[in-house]
Amino acid sequence: MTQNQYPLWRYLLVLAISVLGALYALPNLYGFDPAVQVSARRAAPVDAAFEKNLADALNKAGISPKSSELSDNRLLIRFKDDAARAAGMTALQAAIDAKQYLVALNLAPATPAWLRAMGGKPMYMGLDLRGGVHFLMQVDVDEVRKQTEERFITELRGAFREKKIRFRAVSHAPSGGVDVTFLNAEAKAAGVDLIGKDFPDLLLTDGGDVADFPIRLAPKPAFVSEARKTAIKQNLTTLRNRINEFGVAEPVIQQQGDSRIVVQLPGVEDTAEAKKLIGATATLEFRMVDEAGDLKAAAEGKVPAGSKLFQRRTGEPILLKRRVMLTGDSIVDASSGVEQQNGEPAVFITLDGKGARSFARSTREEIGHPMAVVFIEQVEGRRVEEVINVATIRDELGKRFQITGLDSGDEARDLALLLRAGALAAPMEIIEERTVGPSLGQANIDRGFMSCVVGFIAVCIYMLVYYRMFGLIANIGLALNVVLLIALLSLLQATLTLPGIAGILLTVGMAVDANVLINERIREEMRRGMTPQASIHAGYERAFATILDSNVTSLIAAVVLFSFGSGPVKGFAVSLSLGILTSMFTAVTCTRAMVNLMFGRRRLKSLSV
């Protein structure tokens, strides 16, 4: 009599897991609202006054939003439908400053507040189901050549100084390449010999023995081609790092052609933050201030050779030298914090070995002179360069140092994140951005849902007809399995795709298979002459090893698919892996609990199985 009874705690555990599973699966029933999210690029205010200004702008345009939510320095405005959102997007873009604020399309979960307070979220869906965000980014491959030439200019100057070769200038050639001029023929011969030995990737063209003894240098085509490929690979890696920082599940990041990168964020909820991180090309350049240059003349367009006019954040012009002492690609780590002396927001930077040595040598030669930190980012397709900090070099700077001059702690954190994720080897801009609508995805969802429903009903009918009461128990366990699987996908924020729906459907079949094994084992024990209670006990106990064996082998296959697959294959593997775990729990533990409650305390002469 006692062999088919659970202790009270086990019944309560099954009940608690079932209730929690139902609660965390529930957010998927509420759907999503079309929304627009407005967030600050830097330290711009997003407060109640800002919310009221945007509400007035929408009312002036004759648009009534469904609701608005202000949180975490972001404003989320919900609309009734896609048409109202499109009109609202236009009105909002016209009402705000694009330099200060970021406006992006969004799909906001319509989950009730009480469920959100419990951490309930709907599961992510792939582009083939719910849509998502699609970016097409153009890599400026021509800038790679310019950066390569800039690096050669810096290295040539350093090498000539180290070997005491007297040169007049090393500069960019107007038509591309590097022009080098020397003081005399001996210096030129020594320079040509040095270039032949230490710079094999440069092609040299002799300009003749004229007054300034010139030569023309250009990177070899094979070197430039390899540099472009390397730059795109580094940009791909940087984007992956940034998206990992953002926490997007199942992103698609791949090269398209020889100069473009496609980024797809399926099921992403915070598209504004995604656009902010992915579209950002923030990096730093360290340049010396041109103290001898005429700032007034430069502001009128007469910029001295070897210098470039920049602007401070306050709008004041400043003249900097063209030579870049350090770029963001030498940064291996960056963290935000507070500068101890003045309590200002700061970013603490760590350089790699090569960058640290080069920067130490450069700053050693410039002690006592002011150096500027130039912050570079891409804003709405435009390259924005501004000086955030100017400080006099008091001592040689090494591997670790800090920069200040930032507007706020939030900006320091954003800059540190971008630098930590990796510098872009070449500038990029978003040339195409779209939110993939759920219209086609809805058709896929409907068909996938219908296939699951039809398969589920067919299996339930079969189980009910063939196994009667035990078939009904198996059907309840099967329904609970689907609920728990959806709850897990929601809690883990896994991305559901069409192959993932196929994985769920396969899970349904595997869960039924476990109950078939149990029920057939119970029948077999009854035919052997065992009592109903003993048959139930033996059926579950002896079928467990077979069920475990088959599920473990399937789980191994799913793990391998997840490890070596990508995209849709991973989506299938995730739903299959989670489904195996939930089916083991529901087919063995939950159905056993129901059987124990129904038959455990009864004297039975027969079983409806």
C-alpha positions as CSV (number, residue, x, y, z in Angstrom):
1,M,0.0,0.0,0.0
2,T,2.8,2.4,0.8
3,Q,4.9,1.7,-2.3
4,N,2.9,4.1,-4.5
5,Q,2.9,7.1,-2.2
6,Y,5.1,10.2,-2.2
7,P,5.9,12.2,1.0
8,L,4.1,15.4,1.3
9,W,7.1,17.6,0.4
10,R,7.4,15.9,-3.0
11,Y,3.8,16.6,-3.9
12,L,4.3,20.2,-2.8
13,L,7.4,20.5,-4.9
14,V,5.7,19.2,-8.0
15,L,2.8,21.6,-7.4
16,A,5.1,24.6,-6.8
17,I,7.1,23.9,-10.0
18,S,3.9,23.5,-12.0
19,V,2.4,26.8,-10.7
20,L,5.7,28.7,-11.2
21,G,5.9,27.2,-14.7
22,A,2.4,28.4,-15.5
23,L,3.2,31.9,-14.2
24,Y,6.4,32.3,-16.2
25,A,4.9,30.9,-19.3
26,L,1.9,33.3,-19.0
27,P,3.7,36.5,-20.4
28,N,3.8,34.9,-23.8
29,L,0.0,35.2,-24.1
30,Y,-0.1,39.0,-23.9
31,G,1.9,39.8,-27.0
32,F,3.7,43.1,-27.8
33,D,2.8,46.7,-28.4
34,P,4.4,48.8,-31.2
35,A,6.6,51.3,-29.5
36,V,9.3,54.0,-29.9
37,Q,12.1,54.3,-27.5
38,V,14.0,57.6,-26.9
39,S,17.3,57.5,-25.0
40,A,20.1,59.9,-24.3
41,R,23.3,59.6,-26.3
42,R,25.3,61.2,-23.5
43,A,24.2,63.2,-20.5
44,A,21.1,64.8,-22.1
45,P,18.2,64.8,-19.6
46,V,15.4,62.3,-20.0
47,D,12.9,63.4,-17.3
48,A,9.3,64.3,-16.8
49,A,9.8,67.7,-18.5
50,F,11.3,65.9,-21.5
51,E,8.4,63.5,-21.5
52,K,5.9,66.3,-21.5
53,N,7.6,68.1,-24.4
54,L,7.4,64.9,-26.5
55,A,3.8,64.4,-25.5
56,D,3.0,67.9,-26.7
57,A,4.8,67.3,-30.0
58,L,2.7,64.1,-30.5
59,N,-0.5,65.9,-29.6
60,K,0.4,68.7,-32.0
61,A,0.8,66.1,-34.8
62,G,-2.6,64.7,-33.9
63,I,-1.1,61.4,-32.6
64,S,-2.5,59.8,-29.4
65,P,0.0,57.3,-27.9
66,K,-1.3,54.4,-25.9
67,S,1.0,55.1,-22.9
68,S,4.5,56.2,-22.0
69,E,7.0,54.9,-19.5
70,L,10.0,56.8,-18.1
71,S,12.7,54.6,-16.6
72,D,16.5,54.4,-16.5
73,N,17.1,57.6,-18.5
74,R,14.9,56.2,-21.3
75,L,11.4,57.0,-22.5
76,L,9.3,54.2,-24.0
77,I,6.2,55.4,-25.9
78,R,3.6,52.7,-26.8
79,F,1.2,53.1,-29.7
80,K,-2.0,51.3,-30.7
81,D,-0.8,50.0,-34.1
82,D,2.1,50.2,-36.6
83,A,0.6,53.1,-38.5
84,A,0.4,55.2,-35.4
85,R,4.0,54.3,-34.5
86,A,5.3,55.3,-37.9
87,A,3.6,58.7,-37.6
88,G,4.8,59.1,-34.1
89,M,8.4,58.2,-35.1
90,T,8.4,61.0,-37.6
91,A,7.0,63.5,-35.2
92,L,9.5,62.5,-32.5
93,Q,12.5,62.7,-34.8
94,A,11.5,66.2,-35.8
95,A,11.0,67.3,-32.1
96,I,14.4,66.3,-30.7
97,D,18.1,66.9,-31.3
98,A,19.6,63.9,-33.0
99,K,23.0,64.7,-31.5
100,Q,21.7,64.4,-28.0
101,Y,19.0,61.7,-28.3
102,L,18.5,58.4,-30.0
103,V,15.1,57.4,-31.4
104,A,14.5,53.8,-32.4
105,L,11.6,51.5,-33.1
106,N,10.8,48.9,-30.5
107,L,8.3,46.1,-29.7
108,A,7.4,46.4,-26.0
109,P,6.0,43.4,-24.1
110,A,2.4,44.0,-23.0
111,T,3.0,41.9,-19.9
112,P,1.0,43.2,-16.9
113,A,2.9,45.0,-14.2
114,W,2.4,42.4,-11.6
115,L,4.0,39.7,-13.8
116,R,6.9,42.0,-14.7
117,A,7.4,42.6,-11.0
118,M,8.0,38.9,-10.6
119,G,10.5,38.9,-13.5
120,G,8.1,37.4,-16.0
121,K,9.1,38.1,-19.6
122,P,8.0,36.6,-22.9
123,M,10.5,34.5,-24.7
124,Y,12.6,36.0,-27.5
125,M,11.6,35.0,-31.1
126,G,13.8,34.9,-34.1
127,L,13.5,37.1,-37.2
128,D,11.5,34.4,-38.9
129,L,8.8,34.6,-36.2
130,R,8.6,37.9,-34.4
131,G,10.9,40.0,-36.5
132,G,13.7,42.0,-35.0
133,V,16.4,44.6,-35.9
134,H,18.4,44.4,-39.1
135,F,21.5,46.6,-39.7
136,L,23.6,46.8,-42.8
137,M,26.9,48.5,-42.1
138,Q,29.4,49.9,-44.6
139,V,33.0,49.6,-43.7
140,D,35.1,52.5,-44.9
141,V,37.9,50.4,-46.6
142,D,39.5,53.5,-48.0
143,E,40.1,54.7,-44.5
144,V,42.1,51.5,-43.9
145,R,44.6,52.6,-46.5
146,K,44.8,56.0,-44.9
147,Q,45.3,54.5,-41.5
148,T,48.0,52.2,-42.8
149,E,49.8,55.1,-44.4
150,E,49.5,57.1,-41.1
151,R,51.0,54.2,-39.2
152,F,53.9,54.0,-41.7
153,I,54.4,57.7,-41.3
154,T,54.7,57.4,-37.5
155,E,57.0,54.4,-37.8
156,L,59.2,56.0,-40.4
157,R,59.7,59.2,-38.3
158,G,60.6,57.1,-35.3
159,A,63.0,55.0,-37.3
160,F,64.7,58.0,-38.9
161,R,65.2,59.7,-35.5
162,E,66.5,56.5,-33.9
163,K,69.1,56.0,-36.7
164,K,69.8,59.8,-36.7
165,I,68.9,60.1,-40.4
166,R,68.3,63.8,-41.2
167,F,65.0,64.2,-43.0
168,R,62.8,67.3,-43.8
169,A,59.4,65.8,-43.7
170,V,57.3,62.6,-43.8
171,S,53.8,63.3,-44.9
172,H,50.8,62.1,-46.8
173,A,51.0,62.5,-50.6
174,P,48.0,64.3,-52.1
175,S,47.3,61.5,-54.5
176,G,47.9,58.7,-52.0
177,G,51.1,57.3,-50.5
178,V,53.8,58.8,-48.4
179,D,56.2,61.6,-49.4
180,V,59.6,61.7,-47.6
181,T,62.2,64.5,-48.1
182,F,65.7,64.5,-46.8
183,L,68.3,67.2,-46.1
184,N,71.1,65.8,-48.3
185,A,72.0,62.9,-50.6
186,E,73.8,61.0,-47.8
187,A,70.7,61.1,-45.6
188,K,68.5,60.0,-48.6
189,A,70.8,57.0,-49.3
190,A,70.7,56.0,-45.6
191,G,66.9,56.4,-45.5
192,V,66.4,54.3,-48.7
193,D,68.7,51.6,-47.2
194,L,66.7,51.6,-44.0
195,I,63.4,51.4,-45.8
196,G,64.6,48.5,-47.9
197,K,65.7,46.5,-44.8
198,D,63.0,47.4,-42.2
199,F,59.9,48.2,-44.3
200,P,59.5,45.4,-46.9
201,D,55.8,46.2,-47.4
202,L,56.5,49.6,-49.0
203,L,57.1,50.2,-52.6
204,L,59.7,53.0,-53.2
205,T,59.8,55.5,-56.1
206,D,62.8,57.7,-56.3
207,G,62.0,61.4,-56.9
208,G,65.6,62.2,-58.1
209,D,68.3,64.4,-56.6
210,V,66.4,67.6,-56.6
211,A,66.6,70.3,-53.8
212,D,64.7,68.4,-51.1
213,F,65.8,64.8,-52.2
214,P,62.3,63.3,-52.3
215,I,61.1,59.7,-52.4
216,R,57.5,58.4,-52.8
217,L,56.4,55.4,-50.8
218,A,53.2,53.4,-51.1
219,P,52.0,50.2,-49.3
220,K,52.1,47.1,-51.6
221,P,48.7,46.1,-53.0
222,A,48.9,42.7,-51.3
223,F,49.6,44.4,-48.0
224,V,46.7,46.8,-48.4
225,S,44.4,44.0,-49.4
226,E,45.4,42.0,-46.3
227,A,45.0,45.0,-44.1
228,R,41.4,45.5,-45.4
229,K,40.5,41.8,-44.7
230,T,42.1,42.1,-41.2
231,A,40.1,45.3,-40.5
232,I,36.8,43.7,-41.5
233,K,37.6,40.6,-39.3
234,Q,38.5,42.9,-36.4
235,N,35.3,44.8,-36.9
236,L,33.3,41.6,-36.9
237,T,35.0,40.6,-33.6
238,T,34.4,44.0,-32.1
239,L,30.7,43.9,-33.0
240,R,30.4,40.4,-31.5
241,N,32.0,41.7,-28.3
242,R,29.7,44.7,-28.1
243,I,26.6,42.5,-28.7
244,N,27.8,40.1,-26.0
245,E,28.1,43.1,-23.6
246,F,24.5,43.9,-24.5
247,G,23.4,40.3,-23.9
248,V,21.6,39.6,-27.2
249,A,20.7,35.9,-27.7
250,E,21.4,34.2,-31.1
251,P,22.6,37.3,-33.0
252,V,23.6,37.0,-36.7
253,I,26.8,38.9,-37.5
254,Q,28.4,38.1,-40.9
255,Q,30.3,39.7,-43.7
256,Q,28.5,40.6,-46.9
257,G,30.7,41.2,-49.9
258,D,34.1,42.8,-49.4
259,S,33.1,45.9,-47.4
260,R,29.8,45.3,-45.6
261,I,28.6,43.6,-42.4
262,V,25.1,42.4,-41.7
263,V,23.9,42.4,-38.1
264,Q,20.6,40.9,-37.2
265,L,19.2,40.9,-33.6
266,P,16.3,38.5,-33.6
267,G,13.7,39.0,-30.9
268,V,15.6,41.9,-29.3
269,E,13.5,44.1,-27.0
270,D,15.8,47.1,-26.5
271,T,16.5,48.2,-30.0
272,A,17.5,51.7,-29.0
273,E,20.3,50.4,-26.8
274,A,21.3,47.9,-29.5
275,K,21.5,50.7,-32.1
276,K,23.5,52.8,-29.7
277,L,26.1,50.1,-29.1
278,I,26.3,48.6,-32.6
279,G,26.1,51.8,-34.5
280,A,28.6,53.5,-32.2
281,T,32.1,53.8,-33.6
282,A,33.6,55.5,-30.6
283,T,37.3,55.5,-30.2
284,L,40.0,57.8,-29.0
285,E,43.0,59.5,-30.6
286,F,45.8,61.2,-28.7
287,R,47.3,64.2,-30.5
288,M,49.7,67.0,-29.5
289,V,48.4,70.6,-29.4
290,D,50.0,72.8,-32.1
291,E,51.2,75.6,-29.8
292,A,53.0,77.5,-32.5
293,G,50.0,77.5,-35.0
294,D,47.9,80.6,-35.6
295,L,44.5,79.6,-34.3
296,K,42.7,82.7,-35.7
297,A,44.1,82.0,-39.2
298,A,43.3,78.3,-38.9
299,A,39.7,79.2,-38.0
300,E,39.5,81.3,-41.2
301,G,40.6,78.2,-43.2
302,K,44.4,78.7,-43.3
303,V,45.4,75.6,-41.4
304,P,49.1,75.0,-41.2
305,A,50.6,72.0,-42.9
306,G,50.9,69.1,-40.5
307,S,48.0,70.4,-38.3
308,K,44.2,70.0,-38.1
309,L,41.5,72.2,-36.6
310,F,39.2,70.5,-34.0
311,Q,36.6,71.7,-31.6
312,R,36.3,71.4,-27.9
313,R,33.1,70.3,-26.3
314,T,32.5,73.9,-25.3
315,G,32.6,74.8,-29.0
316,E,35.9,76.6,-28.9
317,P,38.4,75.8,-31.8
318,I,41.7,74.1,-31.0
319,L,44.6,73.4,-33.3
320,L,46.1,69.9,-33.1
321,K,49.0,68.2,-34.9
322,R,48.0,65.6,-37.5
323,R,50.4,63.0,-36.1
324,V,48.4,60.5,-34.0
325,M,50.4,59.4,-31.0
326,L,48.0,56.7,-29.9
327,T,44.8,55.2,-31.3
328,G,42.1,53.0,-29.7
329,D,43.4,49.8,-31.3
330,S,46.2,49.7,-28.7
331,I,43.7,49.6,-25.8
332,V,43.2,46.2,-24.2
333,D,41.1,47.2,-21.2
334,A,39.1,50.2,-20.0
335,S,37.0,50.8,-16.9
336,S,35.1,53.8,-15.7
337,G,35.4,55.4,-12.3
338,V,36.0,58.6,-10.4
339,E,39.2,60.6,-10.6
340,Q,40.5,60.9,-7.0
341,Q,41.8,64.5,-6.9
342,N,38.7,66.3,-8.3
343,G,36.1,63.6,-8.1
344,E,35.3,63.9,-11.9
345,P,34.2,60.9,-14.0
346,A,37.2,59.2,-15.6
347,V,38.1,56.3,-17.8
348,F,41.1,54.2,-16.7
349,I,42.9,52.8,-19.8
350,T,45.3,49.9,-20.1
351,L,47.5,49.6,-23.3
352,D,49.0,46.5,-24.9
353,G,52.8,46.1,-24.9
354,K,53.5,47.6,-28.3
355,G,51.1,50.5,-27.7
356,A,52.6,51.2,-24.2
357,R,56.2,51.3,-25.6
358,S,55.2,53.6,-28.4
359,F,53.2,55.9,-26.2
360,A,55.9,56.0,-23.6
361,R,58.5,57.0,-26.3
362,S,56.2,59.6,-27.8
363,T,55.2,61.2,-24.5
364,R,58.9,61.1,-23.3
365,E,59.7,63.5,-26.2
366,E,56.8,65.8,-25.4
367,I,57.2,66.4,-21.7
368,G,56.0,69.9,-20.8
369,H,53.7,70.2,-23.8
370,P,49.9,69.9,-23.9
371,M,48.3,66.8,-25.4
372,A,44.6,66.5,-26.4
373,V,42.3,63.5,-26.3
374,V,40.0,63.4,-29.3
375,F,36.7,61.4,-28.9
376,I,35.5,60.1,-32.3
377,E,32.1,58.7,-32.9
378,Q,29.6,58.2,-35.8
379,V,26.3,60.1,-35.3
380,E,23.5,59.7,-37.9
381,G,26.1,58.8,-40.6
382,R,28.4,61.7,-39.8
383,R,31.9,61.4,-38.3
384,V,32.0,63.6,-35.2
385,E,35.4,64.5,-33.7
386,E,35.7,66.6,-30.5
387,V,38.4,67.2,-28.0
388,I,37.3,66.0,-24.5
389,N,40.5,66.7,-22.6
390,V,43.7,68.8,-22.9
391,A,46.4,68.2,-20.4
392,T,50.1,69.0,-20.1
393,I,52.4,66.0,-20.1
394,R,54.2,66.0,-16.8
395,D,55.9,62.7,-17.1
396,E,56.3,59.7,-19.4
397,L,53.0,57.9,-19.7
398,G,53.1,54.1,-19.6
399,K,50.8,51.1,-19.8
400,R,48.0,52.5,-17.5
401,F,46.7,56.1,-17.4
402,Q,43.4,57.9,-17.1
403,I,41.4,60.4,-19.1
404,T,38.9,63.0,-17.8
405,G,36.8,65.7,-19.3
406,L,33.7,63.5,-19.7
407,D,30.2,64.9,-19.1
408,S,28.9,62.3,-16.7
409,G,29.4,58.9,-15.1
410,D,27.1,57.4,-17.7
411,E,29.2,58.7,-20.6
412,A,32.3,57.3,-18.8
413,R,30.7,53.9,-18.6
414,D,29.6,53.9,-22.2
415,L,33.0,54.9,-23.5
416,A,34.7,52.3,-21.3
417,L,32.3,49.6,-22.6
418,L,33.1,50.5,-26.2
419,L,36.8,50.6,-25.7
420,R,36.8,47.4,-23.7
421,A,34.8,45.6,-26.4
422,G,37.5,46.6,-28.9
423,A,38.3,49.4,-31.2
424,L,37.0,49.3,-34.7
425,A,39.9,48.8,-37.2
426,A,38.0,50.9,-39.8
427,P,35.1,53.4,-39.5
428,M,31.6,52.0,-40.2
429,E,28.3,53.6,-40.6
430,I,24.8,52.1,-40.7
431,I,23.6,52.5,-44.3
432,E,20.4,50.4,-43.8
433,E,18.4,49.9,-40.7
434,R,15.1,48.3,-40.5
435,T,12.9,46.6,-37.9
436,V,11.7,43.4,-39.5
437,G,7.9,43.4,-39.0
438,P,6.1,40.4,-37.6
439,S,3.6,40.1,-40.6
440,L,5.4,37.2,-42.3
441,G,6.6,36.1,-38.9
442,Q,3.0,36.0,-37.7
443,A,2.1,33.6,-40.5
444,N,5.0,31.4,-39.4
445,I,3.9,31.6,-35.8
446,D,0.4,30.6,-36.8
447,R,1.5,27.7,-38.8
448,G,4.0,26.5,-36.2
449,F,1.4,26.9,-33.5
450,M,-1.2,25.0,-35.6
451,S,1.3,22.2,-36.2
452,C,2.0,21.9,-32.5
453,V,-1.8,22.0,-31.7
454,V,-2.6,19.4,-34.3
455,G,0.2,17.1,-33.3
456,F,-0.7,17.5,-29.6
457,I,-4.4,16.8,-30.1
458,A,-3.6,13.7,-32.3
459,V,-1.2,12.4,-29.6
460,C,-3.7,13.1,-26.8
461,I,-6.5,11.3,-28.7
462,Y,-4.3,8.3,-29.3
463,M,-3.1,8.1,-25.7
464,L,-6.7,8.5,-24.3
465,V,-8.2,5.8,-26.6
466,Y,-5.3,3.4,-26.1
467,Y,-4.5,3.8,-22.4
468,R,-7.7,5.3,-21.1
469,M,-7.2,6.7,-17.5
470,F,-3.4,6.4,-17.7
471,G,-3.6,8.0,-21.1
472,L,-5.4,11.0,-19.6
473,I,-2.7,11.3,-16.9
474,A,-0.1,11.1,-19.7
475,N,-1.9,13.9,-21.6
476,I,-1.9,16.1,-18.5
477,G,1.8,15.5,-18.1
478,L,2.3,16.3,-21.8
479,A,0.5,19.7,-21.4
480,L,2.5,20.5,-18.3
481,N,5.7,19.6,-20.3
482,V,4.9,22.2,-22.9
483,V,4.1,24.8,-20.3
484,L,7.4,24.2,-18.4
485,L,9.3,24.3,-21.7
486,I,7.9,27.6,-22.6
487,A,8.5,28.9,-19.1
488,L,12.2,27.9,-19.3
489,L,12.6,29.5,-22.7
490,S,11.1,32.7,-21.3
491,L,13.2,32.7,-18.1
492,L,16.4,32.0,-20.0
493,Q,15.4,34.5,-22.7
494,A,16.3,31.9,-25.3
495,T,15.5,32.7,-29.0
496,L,12.7,30.7,-30.5
497,T,12.8,30.1,-34.2
498,L,10.9,27.9,-36.7
499,P,13.5,25.1,-36.1
500,G,12.9,25.7,-32.4
501,I,9.2,25.0,-32.9
502,A,10.2,21.8,-34.6
503,G,12.3,20.9,-31.5
504,I,9.2,21.5,-29.3
505,L,7.1,19.2,-31.4
506,L,9.8,16.6,-31.3
507,T,9.9,17.0,-27.5
508,V,6.1,16.3,-27.4
509,G,6.7,13.0,-29.2
510,M,9.6,12.0,-26.9
511,A,7.6,12.9,-23.8
512,V,4.8,10.6,-25.0
513,D,7.3,7.9,-25.8
514,A,8.3,7.9,-22.1
515,N,4.7,7.4,-21.0
516,V,4.2,4.7,-23.6
517,L,7.2,2.8,-22.1
518,I,5.8,3.2,-18.6
519,N,2.2,2.2,-19.5
520,E,3.4,-0.8,-21.6
521,R,5.6,-1.9,-18.7
522,I,2.6,-1.7,-16.3
523,R,0.5,-3.8,-18.7
524,E,3.3,-6.4,-18.9
525,E,3.5,-6.6,-15.1
526,M,-0.3,-7.1,-14.9
527,R,-0.1,-9.9,-17.5
528,R,2.5,-11.6,-15.3
529,G,0.0,-11.8,-12.5
530,M,1.2,-8.9,-10.3
531,T,-1.2,-6.8,-8.3
532,P,-2.2,-3.4,-9.6
533,Q,-0.2,-1.5,-7.0
534,A,2.9,-3.7,-7.6
535,S,2.4,-3.3,-11.4
536,I,2.4,0.5,-11.1
537,H,5.5,0.5,-8.9
538,A,7.4,-1.9,-11.2
539,G,6.2,-0.1,-14.3
540,Y,7.8,3.2,-13.3
541,E,10.9,1.7,-11.6
542,R,11.8,-0.6,-14.5
543,A,11.0,1.7,-17.3
544,F,13.1,4.5,-15.8
545,A,16.4,3.1,-16.9
546,T,15.3,2.8,-20.5
547,I,13.8,6.3,-20.5
548,L,17.0,7.8,-19.0
549,D,19.1,6.0,-21.5
550,S,17.2,7.2,-24.5
551,N,16.9,10.8,-23.2
552,V,20.6,11.1,-22.4
553,T,21.7,10.0,-25.9
554,S,19.3,12.5,-27.4
555,L,20.6,15.2,-25.0
556,I,24.2,14.4,-26.1
557,A,23.1,14.8,-29.8
558,A,21.4,18.1,-28.9
559,V,24.5,19.4,-27.1
560,V,26.7,18.5,-30.1
561,L,24.3,20.4,-32.4
562,F,24.4,23.4,-30.2
563,S,28.2,23.3,-30.0
564,F,29.0,23.0,-33.7
565,G,25.8,24.4,-35.3
566,S,24.9,28.0,-35.8
567,G,21.7,30.0,-36.3
568,P,18.6,27.8,-36.9
569,V,20.5,24.6,-35.8
570,K,21.3,26.2,-32.4
571,G,17.6,27.2,-32.1
572,F,16.6,23.6,-32.7
573,A,19.2,22.3,-30.2
574,V,18.2,24.7,-27.4
575,S,14.5,23.8,-27.5
576,L,15.3,20.1,-27.8
577,S,17.7,20.2,-24.9
578,L,15.3,22.0,-22.6
579,G,12.5,19.8,-23.8
580,I,14.4,16.7,-22.9
581,L,14.9,17.9,-19.3
582,T,11.2,19.0,-18.9
583,S,9.9,15.7,-20.4
584,M,12.0,13.7,-18.0
585,F,10.5,15.6,-15.1
586,T,6.9,15.5,-16.3
587,A,6.8,12.0,-17.7
588,V,8.4,10.4,-14.7
589,T,7.9,12.6,-11.6
590,C,4.7,14.5,-12.4
591,T,2.7,11.6,-13.8
592,R,3.9,9.4,-11.0
593,A,2.6,12.0,-8.5
594,M,-0.8,12.0,-10.2
595,V,-1.0,8.2,-10.3
596,N,0.0,8.0,-6.6
597,L,-2.7,10.5,-5.6
598,M,-5.3,8.7,-7.6
599,F,-4.4,5.1,-6.9
600,G,-1.9,5.0,-4.1
601,R,-4.3,4.6,-1.2
602,R,-6.8,2.4,-2.9
603,R,-7.3,-1.3,-3.0
604,L,-7.4,-2.1,-6.7
605,K,-8.6,-5.2,-8.5
606,S,-7.8,-3.8,-12.0
607,L,-6.3,-0.8,-13.8
608,S,-7.6,1.3,-16.6
609,V,-4.5,1.1,-18.7
